[in-house]
Amino acid sequence: MTSLMIKLAKIVLRLLAVLLSGVVCAVPGFIAGSMIFAIFGFEFNGRQGYEAGGPIGFILGALIGLIASSVLLFRKRIAK
């Protein structure tokens, strides 16, 4: 029973690490998206500059962080 609880705890900790890395990667994505849209003057959904690029960069940064960290942390589990 305890080995099952240890395995479950490891999985939960890995999931928390994946979520944390997604949030950590979302912040630079927000900044990069804001800068790119502000520099090049793109317009999205009636908004221009950082108002348009910030949320898009945040979402893309979070997705990149979630995918990359899940592949790295769950690589051994997937290979079995």
N, C-alpha and C positions, 0 to 999 in steps of 0.2 A: 504494500500500500504506500509506503513512504517513497519508493522509487517512482511510482506513478505521480505522486505529488511533486517530486523534484523535476520530473520531465515536464509536467504541466507548468510549474513555476518558470522553467527555462523558456518555454514557448511564450508565456505571457510577457516575460522580460524582453524577449526578442521583438514581440509585437510593439511593446512600448518604445523600444529603441527605434523601430521603423517609423513610428508616428513622430517621435522627437526629431529624427533626421529630416522628415518631411517638412516639419515646421521650420527647422533651421535652414533648410535649402529654400524655403519660400521667401524668406526675408531678402536674400540677395537677388532672387528672381523679381521681387517687387521693385527693388532699386534699379535693376537692369532694365526691366520693362518700362519703368518711368522715364529713365534716361533716354532710352531708344526712341520712345514715342515723342518725348519733348524735343530731342535733337532734330529728328527728321520731320516733325510736324504732322505725324499721322493722325487720322481722325477715326474714332470707333464709336458707334452708337450715339452720335451727336456730341461726343466729348472729344477734347483735344488735349494733347500733352500728357502729363503725368496722371491725370484723371482717367484717361483711357488705358494707358499702358500699365499702370500699377496693378490693377486686379488681374489682368491677363498674365503679367509676369509672375504674380504671386501664385496663381493656379499652376502655371507651367513649372515654376520652381518646385512647388510642392509635389507635383506628379513626378518630376525627375528624381527628387530626393526619395520619394516613396518607392519607386521602381528600383532605383539603384541600391538602396539599402536593403530592400526585401530580397533582391537577388544575392547580395553579399551575405546576409545573415541566414537565409534559408537555403543556401546552395547545397549543403550536405543533406538536408531533409528532402529536397527535390530529387537528388541523385539516387536515393535508395529505391 
